[in-house]
Amino acid sequence: MRGKQRPQGRDVWLDTARQALIEEGTAGVEIKKLAKRLGASRSSFYWFFKNRAQLLEELVGYWAQTSTVTL
């Protein structure tokens, strides 16, 4: 049996994309790079997102939801 796999889901992909954006800028938010970080196949990305553009669009909303504090 292979090693324990990390749970995959939309929020996991978004959180990983957010972390990649912080560390590498937009160049780090590529499907292949994110899949490698997650230990997942690139095809699993398409289960949750139509393309990279959709990921980036949702990342903006996710960033606002998880990274801002109500004053």
mmCIF file as Biopython writes it, N, C-alpha, C and O atoms, coordinates in Angstrom:
data_model
#
loop_
_atom_site.group_PDB
_atom_site.id
_atom_site.type_symbol
_atom_site.label_atom_id
_atom_site.label_alt_id
_atom_site.label_comp_id
_atom_site.label_asym_id
_atom_site.label_entity_id
_atom_site.label_seq_id
_atom_site.pdbx_PDB_ins_code
_atom_site.Cartn_x
_atom_site.Cartn_y
_atom_site.Cartn_z
_atom_site.occupancy
_atom_site.B_iso_or_equiv
_atom_site.auth_seq_id
_atom_site.auth_asym_id
_atom_site.pdbx_PDB_model_num
ATOM 1   N N  . MET A ? 1  ? 0.831   -1.184 0.000   1.0 0.0 1  A 1 
ATOM 2   C CA . MET A ? 1  ? 0.000   0.000  0.000   1.0 0.0 1  A 1 
ATOM 3   C C  . MET A ? 1  ? 0.876   1.248  0.000   1.0 0.0 1  A 1 
ATOM 4   O O  . MET A ? 1  ? 1.905   1.291  0.674   1.0 0.0 1  A 1 
ATOM 5   N N  . ARG A ? 2  ? 0.472   2.250  -0.747  1.0 0.0 2  A 1 
ATOM 6   C CA . ARG A ? 2  ? 1.255   3.480  -0.818  1.0 0.0 2  A 1 
ATOM 7   C C  . ARG A ? 2  ? 1.096   4.287  0.458   1.0 0.0 2  A 1 
ATOM 8   O O  . ARG A ? 2  ? 0.257   3.969  1.301   1.0 0.0 2  A 1 
ATOM 9   N N  . GLY A ? 3  ? 1.907   5.339  0.601   1.0 0.0 3  A 1 
ATOM 10  C CA . GLY A ? 3  ? 1.837   6.186  1.783   1.0 0.0 3  A 1 
ATOM 11  C C  . GLY A ? 3  ? 0.474   6.844  1.933   1.0 0.0 3  A 1 
ATOM 12  O O  . GLY A ? 3  ? -0.314  6.908  0.990   1.0 0.0 3  A 1 
ATOM 13  N N  . LYS A ? 4  ? 0.225   7.317  3.102   1.0 0.0 4  A 1 
ATOM 14  C CA . LYS A ? 4  ? -1.056  7.956  3.404   1.0 0.0 4  A 1 
ATOM 15  C C  . LYS A ? 4  ? -1.227  9.201  2.538   1.0 0.0 4  A 1 
ATOM 16  O O  . LYS A ? 4  ? -0.351  10.065 2.497   1.0 0.0 4  A 1 
ATOM 17  N N  . GLN A ? 5  ? -2.368  9.283  1.843   1.0 0.0 5  A 1 
ATOM 18  C CA . GLN A ? 5  ? -2.623  10.426 0.993   1.0 0.0 5  A 1 
ATOM 19  C C  . GLN A ? 5  ? -3.344  11.511 1.776   1.0 0.0 5  A 1 
ATOM 20  O O  . GLN A ? 5  ? -4.181  11.234 2.634   1.0 0.0 5  A 1 
ATOM 21  N N  . ARG A ? 6  ? -3.003  12.734 1.464   1.0 0.0 6  A 1 
ATOM 22  C CA . ARG A ? 6  ? -3.642  13.891 2.073   1.0 0.0 6  A 1 
ATOM 23  C C  . ARG A ? 6  ? -5.044  14.051 1.479   1.0 0.0 6  A 1 
ATOM 24  O O  . ARG A ? 6  ? -5.217  13.855 0.276   1.0 0.0 6  A 1 
ATOM 25  N N  . PRO A ? 7  ? -6.040  14.398 2.282   1.0 0.0 7  A 1 
ATOM 26  C CA . PRO A ? 7  ? -7.390  14.570 1.756   1.0 0.0 7  A 1 
ATOM 27  C C  . PRO A ? 7  ? -7.422  15.636 0.664   1.0 0.0 7  A 1 
ATOM 28  O O  . PRO A ? 7  ? -6.809  16.695 0.799   1.0 0.0 7  A 1 
ATOM 29  N N  . GLN A ? 8  ? -8.129  15.351 -0.397  1.0 0.0 8  A 1 
ATOM 30  C CA . GLN A ? 8  ? -8.231  16.277 -1.514  1.0 0.0 8  A 1 
ATOM 31  C C  . GLN A ? 8  ? -9.634  16.863 -1.543  1.0 0.0 8  A 1 
ATOM 32  O O  . GLN A ? 8  ? -10.611 16.146 -1.328  1.0 0.0 8  A 1 
ATOM 33  N N  . GLY A ? 9  ? -9.735  18.120 -1.798  1.0 0.0 9  A 1 
ATOM 34  C CA . GLY A ? 9  ? -11.013 18.795 -1.910  1.0 0.0 9  A 1 
ATOM 35  C C  . GLY A ? 9  ? -10.795 20.206 -2.396  1.0 0.0 9  A 1 
ATOM 36  O O  . GLY A ? 9  ? -9.664  20.688 -2.461  1.0 0.0 9  A 1 
ATOM 37  N N  . ARG A ? 10 ? -11.872 20.857 -2.734  1.0 0.0 10 A 1 
ATOM 38  C CA . ARG A ? 10 ? -11.792 22.232 -3.249  1.0 0.0 10 A 1 
ATOM 39  C C  . ARG A ? 10 ? -11.025 23.129 -2.281  1.0 0.0 10 A 1 
ATOM 40  O O  . ARG A ? 10 ? -10.138 23.870 -2.705  1.0 0.0 10 A 1 
ATOM 41  N N  . ASP A ? 11 ? -11.347 23.076 -0.998  1.0 0.0 11 A 1 
ATOM 42  C CA . ASP A ? 11 ? -10.674 23.938 -0.023  1.0 0.0 11 A 1 
ATOM 43  C C  . ASP A ? 11 ? -9.192  23.609 0.115   1.0 0.0 11 A 1 
ATOM 44  O O  . ASP A ? 11 ? -8.379  24.502 0.356   1.0 0.0 11 A 1 
ATOM 45  N N  . VAL A ? 12 ? -8.838  22.352 -0.033  1.0 0.0 12 A 1 
ATOM 46  C CA . VAL A ? 12 ? -7.424  21.961 0.034   1.0 0.0 12 A 1 
ATOM 47  C C  . VAL A ? 12 ? -6.669  22.565 -1.149  1.0 0.0 12 A 1 
ATOM 48  O O  . VAL A ? 12 ? -5.574  23.104 -0.991  1.0 0.0 12 A 1 
ATOM 49  N N  . TRP A ? 13 ? -7.271  22.467 -2.336  1.0 0.0 13 A 1 
ATOM 50  C CA . TRP A ? 13 ? -6.641  23.075 -3.520  1.0 0.0 13 A 1 
ATOM 51  C C  . TRP A ? 13 ? -6.523  24.588 -3.354  1.0 0.0 13 A 1 
ATOM 52  O O  . TRP A ? 13 ? -5.482  25.167 -3.664  1.0 0.0 13 A 1 
ATOM 53  N N  . LEU A ? 14 ? -7.581  25.227 -2.868  1.0 0.0 14 A 1 
ATOM 54  C CA . LEU A ? 14 ? -7.554  26.684 -2.683  1.0 0.0 14 A 1 
ATOM 55  C C  . LEU A ? 14 ? -6.533  27.096 -1.633  1.0 0.0 14 A 1 
ATOM 56  O O  . LEU A ? 14 ? -5.815  28.076 -1.826  1.0 0.0 14 A 1 
ATOM 57  N N  . ASP A ? 15 ? -6.458  26.376 -0.542  1.0 0.0 15 A 1 
ATOM 58  C CA . ASP A ? 15 ? -5.493  26.700 0.503   1.0 0.0 15 A 1 
ATOM 59  C C  . ASP A ? 15 ? -4.062  26.524 -0.005  1.0 0.0 15 A 1 
ATOM 60  O O  . ASP A ? 15 ? -3.181  27.328 0.300   1.0 0.0 15 A 1 
ATOM 61  N N  . THR A ? 16 ? -3.844  25.478 -0.772  1.0 0.0 16 A 1 
ATOM 62  C CA . THR A ? 16 ? -2.523  25.234 -1.349  1.0 0.0 16 A 1 
ATOM 63  C C  . THR A ? 16 ? -2.174  26.329 -2.353  1.0 0.0 16 A 1 
ATOM 64  O O  . THR A ? 16 ? -1.033  26.788 -2.398  1.0 0.0 16 A 1 
ATOM 65  N N  . ALA A ? 17 ? -3.146  26.748 -3.153  1.0 0.0 17 A 1 
ATOM 66  C CA . ALA A ? 17 ? -2.925  27.834 -4.114  1.0 0.0 17 A 1 
ATOM 67  C C  . ALA A ? 17 ? -2.611  29.137 -3.377  1.0 0.0 17 A 1 
ATOM 68  O O  . ALA A ? 17 ? -1.741  29.899 -3.797  1.0 0.0 17 A 1 
ATOM 69  N N  . ARG A ? 18 ? -3.312  29.384 -2.294  1.0 0.0 18 A 1 
ATOM 70  C CA . ARG A ? 18 ? -3.066  30.587 -1.485  1.0 0.0 18 A 1 
ATOM 71  C C  . ARG A ? 18 ? -1.648  30.585 -0.933  1.0 0.0 18 A 1 
ATOM 72  O O  . ARG A ? 18 ? -0.954  31.600 -0.975  1.0 0.0 18 A 1 
ATOM 73  N N  . GLN A ? 19 ? -1.225  29.436 -0.415  1.0 0.0 19 A 1 
ATOM 74  C CA . GLN A ? 19 ? 0.129   29.331 0.130   1.0 0.0 19 A 1 
ATOM 75  C C  . GLN A ? 19 ? 1.169   29.509 -0.972  1.0 0.0 19 A 1 
ATOM 76  O O  . GLN A ? 19 ? 2.185   30.173 -0.767  1.0 0.0 19 A 1 
ATOM 77  N N  . ALA A ? 20 ? 0.920   28.923 -2.134  1.0 0.0 20 A 1 
ATOM 78  C CA . ALA A ? 20 ? 1.840   29.069 -3.272  1.0 0.0 20 A 1 
ATOM 79  C C  . ALA A ? 20 ? 1.923   30.524 -3.708  1.0 0.0 20 A 1 
ATOM 80  O O  . ALA A ? 20 ? 3.005   31.011 -4.039  1.0 0.0 20 A 1 
ATOM 81  N N  . LEU A ? 21 ? 0.799   31.220 -3.710  1.0 0.0 21 A 1 
ATOM 82  C CA . LEU A ? 21 ? 0.775   32.632 -4.080  1.0 0.0 21 A 1 
ATOM 83  C C  . LEU A ? 21 ? 1.618   33.457 -3.121  1.0 0.0 21 A 1 
ATOM 84  O O  . LEU A ? 21 ? 2.365   34.338 -3.545  1.0 0.0 21 A 1 
ATOM 85  N N  . ILE A ? 22 ? 1.499   33.174 -1.834  1.0 0.0 22 A 1 
ATOM 86  C CA . ILE A ? 22 ? 2.283   33.885 -0.819  1.0 0.0 22 A 1 
ATOM 87  C C  . ILE A ? 22 ? 3.774   33.633 -1.020  1.0 0.0 22 A 1 
ATOM 88  O O  . ILE A ? 22 ? 4.579   34.563 -0.954  1.0 0.0 22 A 1 
ATOM 89  N N  . GLU A ? 23 ? 4.141   32.376 -1.266  1.0 0.0 23 A 1 
ATOM 90  C CA . GLU A ? 23 ? 5.551   31.999 -1.354  1.0 0.0 23 A 1 
ATOM 91  C C  . GLU A ? 23 ? 6.195   32.320 -2.703  1.0 0.0 23 A 1 
ATOM 92  O O  . GLU A ? 23 ? 7.363   32.707 -2.754  1.0 0.0 23 A 1 
ATOM 93  N N  . GLU A ? 24 ? 5.440   32.161 -3.799  1.0 0.0 24 A 1 
ATOM 94  C CA . GLU A ? 24 ? 6.054   32.259 -5.130  1.0 0.0 24 A 1 
ATOM 95  C C  . GLU A ? 24 ? 5.413   33.278 -6.060  1.0 0.0 24 A 1 
ATOM 96  O O  . GLU A ? 24 ? 5.892   33.475 -7.177  1.0 0.0 24 A 1 
ATOM 97  N N  . GLY A ? 25 ? 4.355   33.920 -5.631  1.0 0.0 25 A 1 
ATOM 98  C CA . GLY A ? 25 ? 3.629   34.823 -6.515  1.0 0.0 25 A 1 
ATOM 99  C C  . GLY A ? 25 ? 2.771   34.016 -7.482  1.0 0.0 25 A 1 
ATOM 100 O O  . GLY A ? 25 ? 2.617   32.805 -7.321  1.0 0.0 25 A 1 
ATOM 101 N N  . THR A ? 26 ? 2.219   34.683 -8.480  1.0 0.0 26 A 1 
ATOM 102 C CA . THR A ? 26 ? 1.303   34.012 -9.398  1.0 0.0 26 A 1 
ATOM 103 C C  . THR A ? 26 ? 1.961   32.873 -10.174 1.0 0.0 26 A 1 
ATOM 104 O O  . THR A ? 26 ? 1.273   31.948 -10.604 1.0 0.0 26 A 1 
ATOM 105 N N  . ALA A ? 27 ? 3.270   32.925 -10.358 1.0 0.0 27 A 1 
ATOM 106 C CA . ALA A ? 27 ? 3.972   31.845 -11.065 1.0 0.0 27 A 1 
ATOM 107 C C  . ALA A ? 27 ? 3.864   30.521 -10.310 1.0 0.0 27 A 1 
ATOM 108 O O  . ALA A ? 27 ? 3.948   29.453 -10.917 1.0 0.0 27 A 1 
ATOM 109 N N  . GLY A ? 28 ? 3.681   30.582 -9.008  1.0 0.0 28 A 1 
ATOM 110 C CA . GLY A ? 28 ? 3.554   29.371 -8.204  1.0 0.0 28 A 1 
ATOM 111 C C  . GLY A ? 28 ? 2.176   28.742 -8.250  1.0 0.0 28 A 1 
ATOM 112 O O  . GLY A ? 28 ? 1.980   27.605 -7.821  1.0 0.0 28 A 1 
ATOM 113 N N  . VAL A ? 29 ? 1.220   29.501 -8.777  1.0 0.0 29 A 1 
ATOM 114 C CA . VAL A ? 29 ? -0.157  29.004 -8.828  1.0 0.0 29 A 1 
ATOM 115 C C  . VAL A ? 29 ? -0.399  28.379 -10.206 1.0 0.0 29 A 1 
ATOM 116 O O  . VAL A ? 29 ? -1.182  28.880 -11.013 1.0 0.0 29 A 1 
ATOM 117 N N  . GLU A ? 30 ? 0.285   27.294 -10.434 1.0 0.0 30 A 1 
ATOM 118 C CA . GLU A ? 30 ? 0.136   26.503 -11.657 1.0 0.0 30 A 1 
ATOM 119 C C  . GLU A ? 30 ? -0.348  25.118 -11.258 1.0 0.0 30 A 1 
ATOM 120 O O  . GLU A ? 30 ? 0.028   24.588 -10.213 1.0 0.0 30 A 1 
ATOM 121 N N  . ILE A ? 31 ? -1.179  24.552 -12.100 1.0 0.0 31 A 1 
ATOM 122 C CA . ILE A ? 31 ? -1.804  23.265 -11.781 1.0 0.0 31 A 1 
ATOM 123 C C  . ILE A ? 31 ? -0.753  22.203 -11.469 1.0 0.0 31 A 1 
ATOM 124 O O  . ILE A ? 31 ? -0.872  21.479 -10.480 1.0 0.0 31 A 1 
ATOM 125 N N  . LYS A ? 32 ? 0.263   22.111 -12.303 1.0 0.0 32 A 1 
ATOM 126 C CA . LYS A ? 32 ? 1.300   21.088 -12.109 1.0 0.0 32 A 1 
ATOM 127 C C  . LYS A ? 32 ? 2.024   21.276 -10.771 1.0 0.0 32 A 1 
ATOM 128 O O  . LYS A ? 32 ? 2.266   20.311 -10.046 1.0 0.0 32 A 1 
ATOM 129 N N  . LYS A ? 33 ? 2.362   22.521 -10.456 1.0 0.0 33 A 1 
ATOM 130 C CA . LYS A ? 33 ? 3.064   22.802 -9.202  1.0 0.0 33 A 1 
ATOM 131 C C  . LYS A ? 33 ? 2.176   22.525 -7.986  1.0 0.0 33 A 1 
ATOM 132 O O  . LYS A ? 33 ? 2.638   21.980 -6.983  1.0 0.0 33 A 1 
ATOM 133 N N  . LEU A ? 34 ? 0.912   22.900 -8.082  1.0 0.0 34 A 1 
ATOM 134 C CA . LEU A ? 34 ? -0.006  22.660 -6.965  1.0 0.0 34 A 1 
ATOM 135 C C  . LEU A ? 34 ? -0.216  21.167 -6.751  1.0 0.0 34 A 1 
ATOM 136 O O  . LEU A ? 34 ? -0.233  20.692 -5.615  1.0 0.0 34 A 1 
ATOM 137 N N  . ALA A ? 35 ? -0.373  20.434 -7.840  1.0 0.0 35 A 1 
ATOM 138 C CA . ALA A ? 35 ? -0.553  18.984 -7.742  1.0 0.0 35 A 1 
ATOM 139 C C  . ALA A ? 35 ? 0.662   18.345 -7.070  1.0 0.0 35 A 1 
ATOM 140 O O  . ALA A ? 35 ? 0.524   17.437 -6.251  1.0 0.0 35 A 1 
ATOM 141 N N  . LYS A ? 36 ? 1.842   18.824 -7.423  1.0 0.0 36 A 1 
ATOM 142 C CA . LYS A ? 36 ? 3.062   18.283 -6.821  1.0 0.0 36 A 1 
ATOM 143 C C  . LYS A ? 36 ? 3.083   18.564 -5.312  1.0 0.0 36 A 1 
ATOM 144 O O  . LYS A ? 36 ? 3.432   17.688 -4.521  1.0 0.0 36 A 1 
ATOM 145 N N  . ARG A ? 37 ? 2.713   19.767 -4.925  1.0 0.0 37 A 1 
ATOM 146 C CA . ARG A ? 37 ? 2.662   20.112 -3.494  1.0 0.0 37 A 1 
ATOM 147 C C  . ARG A ? 37 ? 1.703   19.190 -2.739  1.0 0.0 37 A 1 
ATOM 148 O O  . ARG A ? 37 ? 1.954   18.805 -1.597  1.0 0.0 37 A 1 
ATOM 149 N N  . LEU A ? 38 ? 0.598   18.847 -3.407  1.0 0.0 38 A 1 
ATOM 150 C CA . LEU A ? 38 ? -0.424  18.020 -2.769  1.0 0.0 38 A 1 
ATOM 151 C C  . LEU A ? 38 ? -0.166  16.527 -2.890  1.0 0.0 38 A 1 
ATOM 152 O O  . LEU A ? 38 ? -0.816  15.724 -2.221  1.0 0.0 38 A 1 
ATOM 153 N N  . GLY A ? 39 ? 0.782   16.155 -3.741  1.0 0.0 39 A 1 
ATOM 154 C CA . GLY A ? 39 ? 0.990   14.733 -3.994  1.0 0.0 39 A 1 
ATOM 155 C C  . GLY A ? 39 ? -0.204  14.141 -4.729  1.0 0.0 39 A 1 
ATOM 156 O O  . GLY A ? 39 ? -0.579  12.990 -4.506  1.0 0.0 39 A 1 
ATOM 157 N N  . ALA A ? 40 ? -0.797  14.947 -5.609  1.0 0.0 40 A 1 
ATOM 158 C CA . ALA A ? 40 ? -2.004  14.543 -6.339  1.0 0.0 40 A 1 
ATOM 159 C C  . ALA A ? 40 ? -1.724  14.572 -7.839  1.0 0.0 40 A 1 
ATOM 160 O O  . ALA A ? 40 ? -0.719  15.126 -8.285  1.0 0.0 40 A 1 
ATOM 161 N N  . SER A ? 41 ? -2.610  13.979 -8.596  1.0 0.0 41 A 1 
ATOM 162 C CA . SER A ? 41 ? -2.488  14.046 -10.050 1.0 0.0 41 A 1 
ATOM 163 C C  . SER A ? 41 ? -3.072  15.366 -10.535 1.0 0.0 41 A 1 
ATOM 164 O O  . SER A ? 41 ? -3.963  15.936 -9.904  1.0 0.0 41 A 1 
ATOM 165 N N  . ARG A ? 42 ? -2.559  15.841 -11.660 1.0 0.0 42 A 1 
ATOM 166 C CA . ARG A ? 42 ? -3.102  17.071 -12.238 1.0 0.0 42 A 1 
ATOM 167 C C  . ARG A ? 42 ? -4.565  16.896 -12.612 1.0 0.0 42 A 1 
ATOM 168 O O  . ARG A ? 42 ? -5.351  17.840 -12.527 1.0 0.0 42 A 1 
ATOM 169 N N  . SER A ? 43 ? -4.928  15.696 -13.025 1.0 0.0 43 A 1 
ATOM 170 C CA . SER A ? 43 ? -6.317  15.469 -13.439 1.0 0.0 43 A 1 
ATOM 171 C C  . SER A ? 43 ? -7.294  15.636 -12.272 1.0 0.0 43 A 1 
ATOM 172 O O  . SER A ? 43 ? -8.460  15.962 -12.493 1.0 0.0 43 A 1 
ATOM 173 N N  . SER A ? 44 ? -6.839  15.419 -11.040 1.0 0.0 44 A 1 
ATOM 174 C CA . SER A ? 44 ? -7.744  15.599 -9.901  1.0 0.0 44 A 1 
ATOM 175 C C  . SER A ? 44 ? -8.136  17.069 -9.724  1.0 0.0 44 A 1 
ATOM 176 O O  . SER A ? 44 ? -9.193  17.369 -9.168  1.0 0.0 44 A 1 
ATOM 177 N N  . PHE A ? 45 ? -7.290  17.974 -10.193 1.0 0.0 45 A 1 
ATOM 178 C CA . PHE A ? 45 ? -7.608  19.404 -10.163 1.0 0.0 45 A 1 
ATOM 179 C C  . PHE A ? 45 ? -8.914  19.679 -10.885 1.0 0.0 45 A 1 
ATOM 180 O O  . PHE A ? 45 ? -9.742  20.463 -10.420 1.0 0.0 45 A 1 
ATOM 181 N N  . TYR A ? 46 ? -9.091  19.023 -12.032 1.0 0.0 46 A 1 
ATOM 182 C CA . TYR A ? 46 ? -10.253 19.290 -12.886 1.0 0.0 46 A 1 
ATOM 183 C C  . TYR A ? 46 ? -11.554 18.738 -12.308 1.0 0.0 46 A 1 
ATOM 184 O O  . TYR A ? 46 ? -12.628 19.000 -12.848 1.0 0.0 46 A 1 
ATOM 185 N N  . TRP A ? 47 ? -11.473 17.996 -11.244 1.0 0.0 47 A 1 
ATOM 186 C CA . TRP A ? 47 ? -12.671 17.548 -10.552 1.0 0.0 47 A 1 
ATOM 187 C C  . TRP A ? 47 ? -13.344 18.743 -9.859  1.0 0.0 47 A 1 
ATOM 188 O O  . TRP A ? 47 ? -14.563 18.775 -9.689  1.0 0.0 47 A 1 
ATOM 189 N N  . PHE A ? 48 ? -12.522 19.721 -9.465  1.0 0.0 48 A 1 
ATOM 190 C CA . PHE A ? 48 ? -13.008 20.872 -8.702  1.0 0.0 48 A 1 
ATOM 191 C C  . PHE A ? 48 ? -13.046 22.178 -9.484  1.0 0.0 48 A 1 
ATOM 192 O O  . PHE A ? 48 ? -13.839 23.065 -9.169  1.0 0.0 48 A 1 
ATOM 193 N N  . PHE A ? 49 ? -12.198 22.306 -10.500 1.0 0.0 49 A 1 
ATOM 194 C CA . PHE A ? 49 ? -12.084 23.551 -11.251 1.0 0.0 49 A 1 
ATOM 195 C C  . PHE A ? 49 ? -12.064 23.274 -12.753 1.0 0.0 49 A 1 
ATOM 196 O O  . PHE A ? 49 ? -11.535 22.258 -13.203 1.0 0.0 49 A 1 
ATOM 197 N N  . LYS A ? 50 ? -12.650 24.193 -13.517 1.0 0.0 50 A 1 
ATOM 198 C CA . LYS A ? 50 ? -12.689 24.051 -14.966 1.0 0.0 50 A 1 
ATOM 199 C C  . LYS A ? 50 ? -11.305 24.309 -15.569 1.0 0.0 50 A 1 
ATOM 200 O O  . LYS A ? 50 ? -10.894 23.639 -16.516 1.0 0.0 50 A 1 
ATOM 201 N N  . ASN A ? 51 ? -10.596 25.290 -15.003 1.0 0.0 51 A 1 
ATOM 202 C CA . ASN A ? 51 ? -9.276  25.660 -15.512 1.0 0.0 51 A 1 
ATOM 203 C C  . ASN A ? 51 ? -8.569  26.557 -14.488 1.0 0.0 51 A 1 
ATOM 204 O O  . ASN A ? 51 ? -9.112  26.847 -13.421 1.0 0.0 51 A 1 
ATOM 205 N N  . ARG A ? 52 ? -7.362  26.984 -14.826 1.0 0.0 52 A 1 
ATOM 206 C CA . ARG A ? 52 ? -6.570  27.825 -13.918 1.0 0.0 52 A 1 
ATOM 207 C C  . ARG A ? 52 ? -7.260  29.167 -13.676 1.0 0.0 52 A 1 
ATOM 208 O O  . ARG A ? 52 ? -7.216  29.698 -12.567 1.0 0.0 52 A 1 
ATOM 209 N N  . ALA A ? 53 ? -7.895  29.713 -14.713 1.0 0.0 53 A 1 
ATOM 210 C CA . ALA A ? 53 ? -8.582  30.997 -14.571 1.0 0.0 53 A 1 
ATOM 211 C C  . ALA A ? 53 ? -9.675  30.916 -13.502 1.0 0.0 53 A 1 
ATOM 212 O O  . ALA A ? 53 ? -9.836  31.843 -12.709 1.0 0.0 53 A 1 
ATOM 213 N N  . GLN A ? 54 ? -10.417 29.824 -13.480 1.0 0.0 54 A 1 
ATOM 214 C CA . GLN A ? 54 ? -11.449 29.657 -12.458 1.0 0.0 54 A 1 
ATOM 215 C C  . GLN A ? 54 ? -10.812 29.562 -11.079 1.0 0.0 54 A 1 
ATOM 216 O O  . GLN A ? 54 ? -11.317 30.144 -10.119 1.0 0.0 54 A 1 
ATOM 217 N N  . LEU A ? 55 ? -9.712  28.835 -10.977 1.0 0.0 55 A 1 
ATOM 218 C CA . LEU A ? 55 ? -9.006  28.731 -9.694  1.0 0.0 55 A 1 
ATOM 219 C C  . LEU A ? 55 ? -8.592  30.114 -9.210  1.0 0.0 55 A 1 
ATOM 220 O O  . LEU A ? 55 ? -8.811  30.450 -8.046  1.0 0.0 55 A 1 
ATOM 221 N N  . LEU A ? 56 ? -7.997  30.921 -10.085 1.0 0.0 56 A 1 
ATOM 222 C CA . LEU A ? 56 ? -7.543  32.249 -9.691  1.0 0.0 56 A 1 
ATOM 223 C C  . LEU A ? 56 ? -8.713  33.131 -9.265  1.0 0.0 56 A 1 
ATOM 224 O O  . LEU A ? 56 ? -8.605  33.891 -8.303  1.0 0.0 56 A 1 
ATOM 225 N N  . GLU A ? 57 ? -9.825  33.028 -9.981  1.0 0.0 57 A 1 
ATOM 226 C CA . GLU A ? 57 ? -11.014 33.809 -9.631  1.0 0.0 57 A 1 
ATOM 227 C C  . GLU A ? 57 ? -11.537 33.408 -8.252  1.0 0.0 57 A 1 
ATOM 228 O O  . GLU A ? 57 ? -11.860 34.264 -7.429  1.0 0.0 57 A 1 
ATOM 229 N N  . GLU A ? 58 ? -11.615 32.118 -8.013  1.0 0.0 58 A 1 
ATOM 230 C CA . GLU A ? 58 ? -12.097 31.648 -6.712  1.0 0.0 58 A 1 
ATOM 231 C C  . GLU A ? 58 ? -11.080 31.924 -5.610  1.0 0.0 58 A 1 
ATOM 232 O O  . GLU A ? 58 ? -11.452 32.112 -4.451  1.0 0.0 58 A 1 
ATOM 233 N N  . LEU A ? 59 ? -9.808  31.947 -5.965  1.0 0.0 59 A 1 
ATOM 234 C CA . LEU A ? 59 ? -8.762  32.232 -4.988  1.0 0.0 59 A 1 
ATOM 235 C C  . LEU A ? 59 ? -8.921  33.635 -4.417  1.0 0.0 59 A 1 
ATOM 236 O O  . LEU A ? 59 ? -8.677  33.853 -3.231  1.0 0.0 59 A 1 
ATOM 237 N N  . VAL A ? 60 ? -9.329  34.588 -5.252  1.0 0.0 60 A 1 
ATOM 238 C CA . VAL A ? 60 ? -9.558  35.956 -4.774  1.0 0.0 60 A 1 
ATOM 239 C C  . VAL A ? 60 ? -10.640 35.962 -3.693  1.0 0.0 60 A 1 
ATOM 240 O O  . VAL A ? 60 ? -10.468 36.570 -2.636  1.0 0.0 60 A 1 
ATOM 241 N N  . GLY A ? 61 ? -11.747 35.285 -3.965  1.0 0.0 61 A 1 
ATOM 242 C CA . GLY A ? 61 ? -12.825 35.209 -2.975  1.0 0.0 61 A 1 
ATOM 243 C C  . GLY A ? 61 ? -12.417 34.451 -1.734  1.0 0.0 61 A 1 
ATOM 244 O O  . GLY A ? 61 ? -12.756 34.847 -0.619  1.0 0.0 61 A 1 
ATOM 245 N N  . TYR A ? 62 ? -11.686 33.356 -1.919  1.0 0.0 62 A 1 
ATOM 246 C CA . TYR A ? 62 ? -11.206 32.544 -0.796  1.0 0.0 62 A 1 
ATOM 247 C C  . TYR A ? 62 ? -10.243 33.356 0.073   1.0 0.0 62 A 1 
ATOM 248 O O  . TYR A ? 62 ? -10.299 33.301 1.302   1.0 0.0 62 A 1 
ATOM 249 N N  . TRP A ? 63 ? -9.365  34.106 -0.584  1.0 0.0 63 A 1 
ATOM 250 C CA . TRP A ? 63 ? -8.398  34.950 0.134   1.0 0.0 63 A 1 
ATOM 251 C C  . TRP A ? 63 ? -9.155  35.961 0.994   1.0 0.0 63 A 1 
ATOM 252 O O  . TRP A ? 63 ? -8.839  36.133 2.172   1.0 0.0 63 A 1 
ATOM 253 N N  . ALA A ? 64 ? -10.142 36.625 0.417   1.0 0.0 64 A 1 
ATOM 254 C CA . ALA A ? 64 ? -10.921 37.616 1.146   1.0 0.0 64 A 1 
ATOM 255 C C  . ALA A ? 64 ? -11.653 36.979 2.326   1.0 0.0 64 A 1 
ATOM 256 O O  . ALA A ? 64 ? -11.738 37.567 3.404   1.0 0.0 64 A 1 
ATOM 257 N N  . GLN A ? 65 ? -12.171 35.789 2.114   1.0 0.0 65 A 1 
ATOM 258 C CA . GLN A ? 65 ? -12.934 35.104 3.160   1.0 0.0 65 A 1 
ATOM 259 C C  . GLN A ? 65 ? -12.042 34.624 4.306   1.0 0.0 65 A 1 
ATOM 260 O O  . GLN A ? 65 ? -12.450 34.674 5.467   1.0 0.0 65 A 1 
ATOM 261 N N  . THR A ? 66 ? -10.846 34.165 3.996   1.0 0.0 66 A 1 
ATOM 262 C CA . THR A ? 66 ? -9.992  33.552 5.024   1.0 0.0 66 A 1 
ATOM 263 C C  . THR A ? 66 ? -8.898  34.475 5.543   1.0 0.0 66 A 1 
ATOM 264 O O  . THR A ? 66 ? -8.275  34.164 6.558   1.0 0.0 66 A 1 
ATOM 265 N N  . SER A ? 67 ? -8.645  35.605 4.877   1.0 0.0 67 A 1 
ATOM 266 C CA . SER A ? 67 ? -7.495  36.426 5.239   1.0 0.0 67 A 1 
ATOM 267 C C  . SER A ? 67 ? -7.840  37.828 5.710   1.0 0.0 67 A 1 
ATOM 268 O O  . SER A ? 67 ? -6.941  38.629 5.965   1.0 0.0 67 A 1 
ATOM 269 N N  . THR A ? 68 ? -9.107  38.135 5.829   1.0 0.0 68 A 1 
ATOM 270 C CA . THR A ? 68 ? -9.465  39.465 6.286   1.0 0.0 68 A 1 
ATOM 271 C C  . THR A ? 68 ? -10.166 39.384 7.638   1.0 0.0 68 A 1 
ATOM 272 O O  . THR A ? 68 ? -10.780 38.376 7.988   1.0 0.0 68 A 1 
ATOM 273 N N  . VAL A ? 69 ? -10.056 40.457 8.368   1.0 0.0 69 A 1 
ATOM 274 C CA . VAL A ? 69 ? -10.670 40.529 9.683   1.0 0.0 69 A 1 
ATOM 275 C C  . VAL A ? 69 ? -11.663 41.693 9.661   1.0 0.0 69 A 1 
ATOM 276 O O  . VAL A ? 69 ? -11.348 42.786 9.190   1.0 0.0 69 A 1 
ATOM 277 N N  . THR A ? 70 ? -12.856 41.442 10.176  1.0 0.0 70 A 1 
ATOM 278 C CA . THR A ? 70 ? -13.844 42.510 10.273  1.0 0.0 70 A 1 
ATOM 279 C C  . THR A ? 70 ? -13.406 43.487 11.344  1.0 0.0 70 A 1 
ATOM 280 O O  . THR A ? 70 ? -13.101 43.101 12.472  1.0 0.0 70 A 1 
ATOM 281 N N  . LEU A ? 71 ? -13.379 44.735 10.982  1.0 0.0 71 A 1 
ATOM 282 C CA . LEU A ? 71 ? -12.958 45.763 11.943  1.0 0.0 71 A 1 
ATOM 283 C C  . LEU A ? 71 ? -14.126 46.227 12.768  1.0 0.0 71 A 1 
ATOM 284 O O  . LEU A ? 71 ? -13.968 47.090 13.631  1.0 0.0 71 A 1 
#
